[in-house]
C-alpha cells in the first residue's frame, strides 16, 4: 500500500479515537454542568452546534486546501482540535462547553481534507475502495475510543477530553513527519468564499450531481437518528451504564471497520456504486425497524453488523460524486460533502431528540421507525441518478 495512504489511514484512525472518546460521557457531562433538566434541550443543541460550525467552515477549508495545499490545512485543523479538547477538559460551565464545541466544529476539516488527498492519489476506478478504507479506519477509531472513553469516564468525566487532546497532538506530529503534499497548490484557483452556500451553487453547475446531493442529504439526516439517540435510548430502554454504552459503540466501530474495509470496495467494483448504495439503504433501514421494536439490550448488540452493512453505500456515493468533478476541485467537493453532512447534523439532532423526548413515554422506538421511512425518499433520487448516468 502507498505510504501516503497508510499515513492517511493512521490520521483518520486517531481522529476517530479522539471523537469516540467523548461520546459516552456527553449526557452525564451535560447533566453535571447544566442540571438534570437541561439534557432535553442541551444534548441536541450540543451536537447541532458542532455541525453548524462544520457546515460554515468545512467548504472554506476544503477549498483552501485546493489553493494552499492539503498538508497545511490538516496541520491547522489538528492543532486547533488539540487545543480545543484541553479547553473543554477545563470548561467549568455549560456556556464554555458550548464555546469549546463551536471551536471543535470550526476545526473539523481532517476527514474532508483527507478524502480530497485520497482522490488526489487514487485512480477513479479504485476510489470507492479507498474511501471505504478511510471510513474503516474511522470505524476502528470508534472501537477503541468509545470503549476507553466509557471506562475512564467512570472515574472522571473530563478525562476523555485530555486523552483526545493527546491523540490530536499525536496526529499533528504524524502529519508533520510523514505526510507530504499530494499535488501542487493552485494559487490561481477560484478565491475562497465565506458564503457557505456558494459551493452548493457551484455543485449545481454539474447537472448529474443534483440527485446525488439530494440522496446524500437524506442519508446524512437518517444517520443522525443513531448518532443522537444511541446513548440515551440505551440508557432509557435497556438500562445501560457508561461501560456498556462504550462497549456498544466499540462494537459498532469494529463491525463498521470490517464492512468498510472488506465489503464496500469489492461490492462497488463488482455490482457498481448505485447497487452498493441500495444494499446499504436496505440493510440500514431494516436495522432501524428492528431496533424500534427491540425491548432487550442483546437485540441491539445483535443488530450492530446489520447497521454497519448499511454503511457500505456511503463510500459508493462519495465515489460517484467525486467522479463528477475535475482533479483540481476535489478539495472543494469533499468540503462540500462534509458541509452538507453537517447541515443535516444541524437540523437532525435537535429535531430527533425533541421528537424522542416527546414520544419516549408512549413508544421509544418512534424516531427509529421514522428514520427508516426516510429511505423511501432516496429511491427516486438513486433511480434518477442512474437514468442520467445511462443517458450520458
Residue, then its C-alpha position, 0 to 999 in steps of 0.5 A: x500500500x502507498x505510504x501516503x495512504x497508510x499515513x492517511x489511514x493512521x490520521x483518520x484512525x486517531x481522529x476517530x479515537x479522539x471523537x469516540x472518546x467523548x461520546x459516552x460521557x456527553x449526557x452525564x457531562x451535560x447533566x453535571x454542568x447544566x442540571x438534570x433538566x437541561x439534557x432535553x434541550x442541551x444534548x441536541x443543541x450540543x451536537x447541532x452546534x458542532x455541525x453548524x460550525x462544520x457546515x460554515x467552515x468545512x467548504x472554506x477549508x476544503x477549498x483552501x486546501x485546493x489553493x494552499x495545499x492539503x498538508x497545511x490545512x490538516x496541520x491547522x485543523x489538528x492543532x486547533x482540535x488539540x487545543x480545543x479538547x484541553x479547553x473543554x477538559x477545563x470548561x467549568x460551565x455549560x456556556x464554555x462547553x458550548x464555546x469549546x464545541x463551536x471551536x471543535x466544529x470550526x476545526x473539523x476539516x481532517x476527514x474532508x481534507x483527507x478524502x480530497x488527498x485520497x482522490x488526489x492519489x487514487x485512480x477513479x476506478x479504485x476510489x470507492x475502495x479507498x474511501x471505504x478504507x478511510x471510513x474503516x479506519x474511522x470505524x476502528x477509531x470508534x472501537x477503541x475510543x468509545x470503549x476507553x472513553x466509557x471506562x475512564x469516564x467512570x472515574x472522571x468525566x473530563x478525562x476523555x477530553x485530555x486523552x483526545x487532546x493527546x491523540x490530536x497532538x499525536x496526529x499533528x506530529x504524524x502529519x508533520x513527519x510523514x505526510x507530504x503534499x499530494x499535488x501542487x497548490x493552485x494559487x490561481x484557483x477560484x478565491x475562497x468564499x465565506x458564503x457557505x452556500x456558494x459551493x452548493x451553487x457551484x455543485x449545481x453547475x454539474x447537472x448529474x450531481x443534483x440527485x446525488x446531493x439530494x440522496x446524500x442529504x437524506x442519508x446524512x439526516x437518517x444517520x443522525x437518528x443513531x448518532x443522537x439517540x444511541x446513548x440515551x435510548x440505551x440508557x432509557x430502554x435497556x438500562x445501560x451504564x457508561x461501560x456498556x454504552x462504550x462497549x456498544x459503540x466499540x462494537x459498532x466501530x469494529x463491525x463498521x471497520x470490517x464492512x468498510x474495509x472488506x465489503x464496500x470496495x469489492x461490492x462497488x467494483x463488482x455490482x457498481x456504486x448505485x447497487x452498493x448504495x441500495x444494499x446499504x439503504x436496505x440493510x440500514x433501514x431494516x436495522x432501524x425497524x428492528x431496533x424500534x421494536x427491540x425491548x432487550x439490550x442483546x437485540x441491539x448488540x445483535x443488530x450492530x453488523x446489520x447497521x454497519x452493512x448499511x454503511x457500505x453505500x456511503x463510500x459508493x456515493x462519495x465515489x460517484x460524486x467525486x467522479x463528477x468533478x475535475x482533479x483540481x476541485x476535489x478539495x472543494x467537493x469533499x468540503x462540500x460533502x462534509x458541509x452538507x453532512x453537517x447541515x443535516x447534523x444541524x437540523x437532525x439532532x435537535x429535531x430527533x431528540x425533541x421528537x424522542x423526548x416527546x414520544x419516549x413515554x408512549x413508544x421509544x422506538x418512534x424516531x427509529x421507525x421514522x428514520x427508516x421511512x426516510x429511505x423511501x425518499x432516496x429511491x427516486x433520487x438513486x433511480x434518477x441518478x442512474x437514468x442520467x448516468x445511462x443517458x450520458 
